[in-house]
Amino acid sequence: MGERAGRRAKGRTRSPRWALWCVVIGALLVTGSGVAVAGTRVLLGTATATVTQQNLLGETRVETKRVSVKGAKTILLVGLDTRPHQDADKLIRSDSIILLHLPADHRKAYLVSLPRDSYVRIPAFDNGAQRYAGGRNKINAAFAYGSRGLTGDKALTGGFTLLAKTVRKLTGITPDAGAIIDFPGFRNVVTVLGKVCLTVDTRTTSIHIGHDNATGKVAKPYRINPDGTVRAKIRGVTPNIYRKGEHCFTPTEALDFVRQRDLLADGSYDYGRQRHQQQFIKAVIRTVLEKGLNSPTKLPGLLKAVGRTMTVDDGGIPLADWAFALRGLRADDLITVKTNNGTFNSDDIPGVGSAEILSDTSMELLRSVHEDTVDEFVLAHPTWVTRS
């Protein structure tokens, strides 16, 4: 892959915070009964042919003559609110940062979310258009400083590279591969499935979608600040509410549910959103395995929908090899781990604002990813695993 030109469709919108989880579906779509090995290889070729490939890792990319998918691997997954296109002056901050860690035996996968407001040191960086001197800031600023002054593919590479350098400085981890996920693409995956069901664990009020009480038409229930937080309730509009209990989500509801963080009944805010993302993606994977892989009418559409969600740097390992190596994983083998045990540990930083401070135990978790000892960490800290 490396510097090969990406086959990116014009006008595609890049993903918000949660849609990056689609890459996990892409890795797991080739599992399940009824799919022969030879047939799986053919299907993988079909799916990966639609994936946009690009050098995202830049100077952090590990270049070796012979790269193998064997052994422990860590993939950096990033979601964006908007795609850098024509406006080189607009700062694009990464809205989700996840480390997907595969232990050496590839028998399970760990997902570790880095809070986007984590206070870290960002290294100095020159993207060819603007220099960044380096300094301490929220981790989501790394993508912004790496991409500023650039547009399109160059902005994606610049932002992703500085974020990868920041992750390496924080954790010691040099990502083996990386991915950015397309927002509309994930909706297409859910559309093909029809619906996805899960148990909602806390009353969730939408700040994005509601209905006008007078006309019954879809309307925005809240005015939103530029940083995405709630400014004020709009009179005469009732928001969508997802109540505790079993709920089957349509594509529109799914996108809405996993975006919410401000009005969660349990007050968990961003950690609650991360929890819902994790729970929902597992539910999607289960639905794919139960109703998608064994359906000759749904499978081709699923493969194409997944393939079109991703912009990927495969780290020199063919995408088919990545996916085929994960063919034995099931939804329950995907273990999600919370930084800071899912509780706020924030501080007001002059010039930065409220930022999340990673605890000593969170740093221990990140070291366990680097050292491939997450199994031991989870055994010692069972409450840090997200239940779904």
Beta strands, then each sheet from edge to edge (+ up, - down):
strand 1: 52-53
strand 2: 73-80
strand 3: 94-102
strand 4: 109-114
strand 5: 119-122
strand 6: 125-126
strand 7: 131-132
strand 8: 135-138
strand 9: 177-181
strand 10: 196-200
strand 11: 204-212
strand 12: 218-219
strand 13: 222-224
strand 14: 230-233
strand 15: 237-242
strand 16: 245-249
strand 17: 310-313
strand 18: 334-337
strand 19: 346-349
strand 20: 353-356
sheet 1: 1+ 17+ 9- 2- 3+ 4- 18-
sheet 2: 5+ 8-
sheet 3: 6+ 7-
sheet 4: 10+ 16-
sheet 5: 12+ 11- 15+
sheet 6: 13+ 14-
sheet 7: 19+ 20-
end
